[in-house]
Amino acid sequence: MLRKLLTFTAASLLLSFSASAQDSCSSLSVEMTPQADGLYDLLVVEITDSEPNRPTWLLGGLSNKPTTIAYSPSLILNVELSIPVLNAYLGLTNELGNYEQSYNVPPNIDLTLYVQAITLDYERIDNGLMNFSFCTSNPLTVEM
């Protein structure tokens, strides 16, 4: 519930501020490793060279068809995946603009997921408004 409220609030704020789009500027790697016990696979998500100390999401779609999401007339996100079915907030990047996290996932899901990392960058500009932009990663295909 809180997550939906924060997402709605952030989206509402984006509509009232200056914004710009940004080309791919970070690197995403996703690695699946089967565990010895066979109960889970280890999924490691790593993002490098993104904006430091900024909120980051992992988006996933069922195809690699490009999608455009317009948050406002001046803040447009272009991703190399279908309309996202996965929208996972990962947290903040570190002071170097990197993020790494491991997850246990069930093995053999029999799913192909197209993923891309998105980092939201922002700064206050001279007139007191906020300038927002996206840092997107390379798109990847993950076989689960």
MOPE-V386624 format. One record per pair of residues at least 24 apart in sequence whose C-alpha atoms are under 6 Angstrom apart, sorted by the first residue. I is the first residue (numbers start at 1). J is the second residue. D is the distance in Angstrom with one decimal. If there is no record, write none. Layout:
BEGIN
i = [I	I]
j = [J	J]
d = [D	D]
END
This chain:
BEGIN
i = [15	17	17	18	19	19	19	19	19	20	20	20	21	21	21	22	22	22	24	24	25	25	26	26	27	27	28	40	40	40	40	41	41	41	42	42	43	43	44	44	45	45	46	46	47	47	48	49	50	51	52	52	52	52	52	53	53	53	53	54	54	55	55	55	55	56	56	56	56	56	57	57	57	57	57	58	58	58	58	59	59	59	59	59	60	60	60	60	60	61	61	61	62	109	110	111	112	112	113	113	114	114	115	115]
j = [72	129	130	131	74	75	131	132	133	74	75	133	76	133	134	133	134	135	136	137	135	136	50	137	137	138	137	104	105	106	107	104	105	107	103	104	102	103	101	102	100	101	99	100	98	99	98	97	97	97	93	94	95	96	97	92	93	94	95	92	93	91	92	119	120	90	91	92	118	119	88	89	90	117	118	87	88	116	117	84	86	87	115	116	84	85	86	114	115	85	113	114	113	144	144	144	142	143	141	142	140	141	139	140]
d = [5.2	5.9	5.5	4.9	5.4	5.1	4.9	4.5	5.9	6.0	5.4	5.0	5.9	5.1	5.8	5.9	5.3	5.7	4.6	5.3	5.5	5.9	4.7	4.5	5.0	5.8	5.7	5.7	5.3	4.7	5.4	5.8	5.3	5.3	5.8	4.9	5.6	5.1	5.9	4.4	5.6	5.5	5.6	4.4	5.3	5.0	4.4	5.4	4.4	4.7	5.7	5.7	4.8	5.3	3.7	5.5	4.8	5.2	5.5	5.0	5.5	5.5	4.4	5.7	5.8	5.6	5.6	5.8	5.6	4.3	5.4	4.4	5.2	5.7	5.2	6.0	5.2	5.9	4.5	5.9	5.3	4.8	5.5	5.4	5.2	5.9	4.6	5.3	4.3	5.3	5.9	5.2	5.4	5.4	5.7	5.1	5.7	4.7	5.9	5.2	5.7	4.6	5.7	5.3]
END
